[in-house]
Amino acid sequence: MWLHSRALLDACLVATVACVVLVHGYALWKRLRLLAVFAICLPSLIAAGALAWFFVIGDTDTVRQYAAGDAAREARWSAWFAVWPALLLGLGIAGSAQCMGLLFASLDRATWRWVPVLLLCSLTSALGFFTVFAWFPDV
């Protein structure tokens, strides 16, 4: 299936790391509040960390039948089954909040310097949402 591809996962992980590095570099250059920038990037970082831990490091299967017979793989699948809805909901809420922030930041000239941060982070949240949605746990 084309949605459930390793290339999409790798693209999401690389894009998230690149976004965090670029956004923090831009924040240092424009003297933005780093804690606020970190909070904006945090949902994408959490999702990328979970995806990396489950599928790159843990070699977890998304289909339960493939994990049958091995207790460790079954436990990782069950953990992914439990975490998947929370990641999807968190990324959806974060992406919506980032888009709203982007809208409000683009309206006021004093906050235009936040537009690149919010734009990159909202795109990364959208990519993370699509990637988490594509790697749904199948029973």
N, C-alpha and C positions, 0 to 999 in steps of 0.2 A: 504494500500500500504506500502511495507516495507521501501521504501525510505523516506516516510513522517512519520517518527516515532519519538516519544518523546525521545526514548533512544538515537538516533543520536544527537538530540538537546542537551540533557543533557551531552553527551560525549563531544561534541564540547565546551560547556561552561566550564566544569570541566577541560578539556585539555588546554584550553586557559588560564585560571587562573593559573593552575599549571605551564604552560610554562613560563608565565610572572614572577612568583615567582622564579622559578628555574633559569631562564636566568639572572634575576637581582641579585640573590645571586651569581651566577657564575661570573657575571661582577664585583661585589664588590670584590670577592676573587681574580680575575685575574687583577684587577685595569684597567678595560676597561672603555671607555668613556660612562657614564650612559645616556647622552642625545642621543648618537648614538644608544645605545641598546634600549632605549625607542622608538626612531623613527622606528627601525626595528620591534618592537612589536606592534606599533600603529594600523596598518590595522586590525590585528586579534582582538585587543581590541575593535575597533570600530564595527566590525561585530558582535562580541559576545555581546556587549552592545545593539546593535540594535535587535539582536535575542532575548535577554533576555527581553528587553522592550516590544517588540511586542508580543511574544508568552508565556513568563512566567508571566510577570506582567500584560500585557494588555489582555491576552487570546484572541488574534486575530485569526480569521479564515482565511485560505488560499483560500477558495472557496467563491466567492462573494455571491452566493445564500444563504449560511449559515448565512451570516451577514445581509441579507435583513430584513427590518422591524425594525432594531435598528440603530438609527442614529450614536451612538457612535461606534458601531462595524463596521458600514459601513465606517466611517471616518478613523478608524484604518486600515481597509482593503485597502482603497484608499492610505493611507500613505505608507503601505507596498508595494503596487503596484508601487508607485513612487520611493521608496528607493531601491527596489530589484535589478534593473539593475546596479545602481551605486555601490552597495556593491559587486556584482558579478565582475564588471569590476575592481574595486579597489583591490579586493583580487587576481584577476588574474594577474594584473600588479605587485602587491607587491610580490606575490609568484614567479613570473618570475625573478624579480629583486633580491630576496633573493637567488634563485637558482644560478643566475649568480654570486652574491657575494660569495656564497659558493664555486663555481668553482674557482674563482680567489683567494679566501683566502686559499684554499687547495693547490694551486700551489706554494705559497711563504711561506717559513718556518717562516718568521717574523710575518705573520698574521695567523698562525695556531690556535692561541688562540681564534680567532673569529669563528672558524668552529662549535663548539657546539652551539653557539648563533644562527648562521645562519641556522644550520640544524634543531634545534627545532622550530625556528620561521617559516621556510619554510614548515615544516610538519604541524604546526598549521594553517598556511594560506591555505594549501591544504585541511585540514579537514574543515576549515571554508568555503572555496569555495564549497566543496561538500555539506555541510549542507545548505548553502544559496541556492544552486542550487536545492536541494531536496525540500525545502520549497517554491517553486515558487508559485506566486499568480495565481490562476486559476479563470477564468471568469465564 
